[in-house]
Structures are given as C-alpha cells and as structure tokens.
C-alpha cells in the first residue's frame, strides 16, 4: 500500500522525488506469488459448481423421463379397473344371446336382459356414474342440450324439460354427458 509521508515545507523537490522513487519500488505488485493460489482456488470452486450443476441437471432430466413414463403407463391402464369389472356383464350378455336362440318363453328372456342391465347399472354406479334426472326440471344449458322446442301442454311446463331423447350422466358429480332434451315453449 501507499504510505503517505508527511511533507514538511522544508523538504526540497529533490528529496520529494527520491521519496517517490523509493515508494514506487515498494509498490511493485507481487501478483505472481499471491494470486496463483487464489486463481487455482477459484478454478476448483468453478469446477465443483459445474459438476454440481451437471449432476443436478442429469437428476432432473431422469426425474422428468421417469414421471413421463409413469404418466403414460397410468393413462394406458386408467380404465383397466372399470373394464375388468365389466367383463362379467359381457359374459352375461353372451349367455343371454345364446339363450335367445333356443328360447320359446319371451318373458324369461326379458327377465334375463333386465337382470344383465341391472348388473351393469350397479357396477357403473359403484364406479361413480349417476344418471341425470331431467324430465320436469327447468331447462339448464349447463346440464341439458335442447334438441327442439314444442308447445308446452300446460303453462307451468314452459321453459321446462318435457321429454328426454338421451339420458345425461354425472361421473363423480361432474357432467360427462349432457342430456338431449325437448323443451316446452
């Protein structure tokens, strides 16, 4: 560092020049001795930081790939539980078709088909499917899809659902199919 000397008014310019020359020799930087270890330390810290960054990036990339693969597998097998539970209903329908070929009693066939339908409805209800009640309800564009308007049979049926062409369904309280309805005008 520069050392500041007190200058007296008695000092001559030659003495001042000698002091400046002596001080400048003391101030010659010794960079090669003191900065080389600091430079190597900084290089080591940089290489460690780069190594940590590369490892973290690789770990994140592996995580992203793994979650993408798991998501694809989940989408492919999402309906597996429902499909497996519907297989017995499919078996019942096959038995019903075979029994219709040789059946002479129509009432027995009707009862068999109704039993299969009830079994299917029970399985779907267990999975969260719920039919929508529309007839007699006020028309709601969030739940119904109006096919046509017809004159209402009574004044109190105006703006209400008179008939249902296709039943609407909820899945866990979310509309998955809108009811196609006829509205009274």
VOGU-3710 file (C-alpha; in Angstrom, 3 decimals, decimal comma):
1> xxxxxxxxxx> 0,000/0,000/0,000  0,978/3,561/-0,444  2,439/5,080/2,611  1,788/8,690/2,848  4,587/10,636/4,377  4,223/13,939/5,966  5,866/16,532/3,852  7,321/19,478/5,500  7,694/22,762/3,778  11,415/22,445/4,410
11> xxxxxxxxxx> 11,831/19,480/2,053  13,215/20,308/-1,314  11,879/18,989/-4,600  14,875/16,633/-4,943  14,107/14,979/-1,628  10,478/14,604/-2,645  11,485/12,917/-5,931  13,707/10,436/-4,047  10,862/9,604/-1,678  8,520/8,988/-4,598
21> xxxxxxxxxx> 11,060/6,684/-6,291  11,592/4,710/-3,091  7,842/4,391/-2,530  7,237/3,249/-6,100  9,713/0,401/-5,652  7,781/-0,745/-2,594  4,514/-0,703/-4,559  5,562/-3,106/-7,325  2,822/-5,741/-7,385  3,720/-9,275/-6,453
31> xxxxxxxxxx> 0,800/-10,801/-8,360  2,553/-13,968/-9,414  3,160/-15,042/-5,821  -0,126/-14,106/-4,073  -2,749/-14,585/-6,831  -1,805/-18,009/-8,161  -3,250/-19,873/-5,191  -6,392/-17,696/-5,319  -6,717/-18,376/-9,042  -6,436/-22,128/-8,575
41> xxxxxxxxxx> -8,935/-21,970/-5,709  -11,390/-20,127/-7,928  -10,878/-22,650/-10,740  -11,516/-25,516/-8,324  -14,654/-23,834/-6,998  -15,852/-23,269/-10,553  -15,261/-26,889/-11,500  -17,114/-28,051/-8,357  -20,033/-25,739/-9,137  -20,136/-27,001/-12,740
51> xxxxxxxxxx> -20,047/-30,596/-11,514  -22,921/-29,960/-9,080  -24,890/-28,243/-11,844  -24,383/-31,132/-14,268  -25,391/-33,693/-11,646  -28,484/-31,704/-10,703  -29,432/-31,279/-14,362  -28,977/-35,008/-15,015  -31,026/-35,865/-11,931  -33,844/-33,565/-13,040
61> xxxxxxxxxx> -33,750/-34,991/-16,562  -34,029/-38,530/-15,162  -36,920/-37,435/-12,930  -38,716/-35,865/-15,905  -38,289/-39,013/-18,015  -39,439/-41,274/-15,184  -42,575/-39,219/-14,476  -43,403/-39,040/-18,193  -43,121/-42,826/-18,440  -45,286/-43,308/-15,324
71> xxxxxxxxxx> -47,895/-40,897/-16,685  -48,074/-42,789/-19,997  -48,471/-46,104/-18,146  -51,196/-44,599/-15,964  -53,127/-43,336/-18,990  -52,858/-46,702/-20,712  -54,171/-48,604/-17,704  -56,543/-45,954/-16,301  -59,666/-47,787/-17,438  -58,378/-51,232/-16,501
81> xxxxxxxxxx> -60,391/-51,427/-13,266  -63,645/-50,494/-14,999  -63,024/-52,872/-17,904  -62,240/-55,775/-15,562  -65,441/-55,129/-13,613  -67,489/-55,084/-16,852  -66,238/-58,453/-18,132  -68,865/-60,437/-16,125  -71,586/-58,297/-17,710  -70,179/-59,129/-21,142
91> xxxxxxxxxx> -70,304/-62,819/-20,200  -73,942/-62,408/-19,133  -74,818/-60,788/-22,456  -73,215/-63,694/-24,332  -75,270/-66,161/-22,297  -78,424/-64,106/-22,972  -77,784/-64,145/-26,729  -77,280/-67,931/-26,656  -80,436/-68,434/-24,652  -82,463/-66,256/-27,077
101> xxxxxxxxxx> -81,636/-68,606/-29,948  -83,415/-71,523/-28,299  -85,904/-69,635/-26,133  -89,619/-70,111/-26,532  -90,617/-68,076/-23,492  -90,149/-64,354/-24,198  -90,783/-63,369/-20,593  -87,775/-65,398/-19,415  -85,554/-63,661/-21,999  -86,885/-60,255/-20,909
111> xxxxxxxxxx> -86,139/-61,018/-17,279  -82,639/-62,176/-18,164  -81,894/-58,990/-20,122  -83,299/-56,857/-17,307  -81,041/-58,671/-14,816  -77,999/-58,002/-17,023  -78,984/-54,336/-17,333  -79,359/-54,034/-13,553  -75,970/-55,659/-13,030  -74,388/-53,206/-15,468
121> xxxxxxxxxx> -76,098/-50,245/-13,784  -74,908/-51,399/-10,345  -71,295/-51,728/-11,490  -71,332/-48,304/-13,135  -72,947/-46,740/-10,047  -70,173/-48,222/-7,899  -67,638/-46,559/-10,201  -69,281/-43,154/-9,695  -71,695/-42,940/-12,635  -75,031/-41,352/-11,807
131> xxxxxxxxxx> -77,926/-40,772/-14,239  -79,275/-37,249/-14,593  -82,936/-36,569/-13,819  -84,179/-34,110/-16,447  -87,897/-34,550/-17,118  -89,927/-31,864/-15,372  -86,822/-29,862/-14,431  -86,221/-26,292/-15,638  -84,031/-26,193/-18,743  -80,382/-25,583/-17,778
141> xxxxxxxxxx> -77,869/-25,086/-20,594  -75,086/-26,303/-18,262  -76,781/-29,710/-17,968  -79,047/-30,074/-20,998  -78,739/-29,887/-24,746  -82,006/-28,730/-26,287  -82,955/-30,691/-29,398  -86,165/-28,796/-30,096  -88,915/-26,702/-28,550  -92,529/-27,799/-28,612
151> xxxxxxxxxx> -95,640/-26,067/-27,293  -95,950/-26,763/-23,587  -99,032/-28,820/-22,603  -99,590/-26,530/-19,610  -98,361/-23,073/-18,647  -96,304/-24,391/-15,744  -94,249/-26,593/-18,158  -92,983/-23,598/-20,175  -89,191/-23,484/-20,032  -89,046/-26,957/-18,514
161> xxxxxxxxxx> -87,888/-30,272/-19,953  -90,850/-32,167/-21,405  -89,089/-35,225/-22,836  -85,620/-36,745/-22,850  -84,092/-38,143/-26,043  -80,800/-39,259/-24,431  -80,164/-39,500/-20,732  -77,366/-37,361/-19,274  -74,803/-38,700/-16,793  -72,620/-37,453/-13,963
171> xxxxxxxxxx> -69,313/-39,047/-13,072  -68,406/-38,110/-9,501  -70,703/-35,045/-9,659  -69,215/-33,816/-12,938  -71,281/-33,870/-16,120  -69,781/-36,336/-18,585  -72,708/-36,383/-20,992  -75,342/-33,702/-21,418  -78,959/-34,813/-21,597  -80,561/-34,273/-25,006
181> xxxxx> -83,986/-32,908/-24,224  -87,161/-31,398/-25,663  -88,127/-28,130/-24,002  -91,610/-26,694/-23,612  -92,131/-23,269/-25,185
//
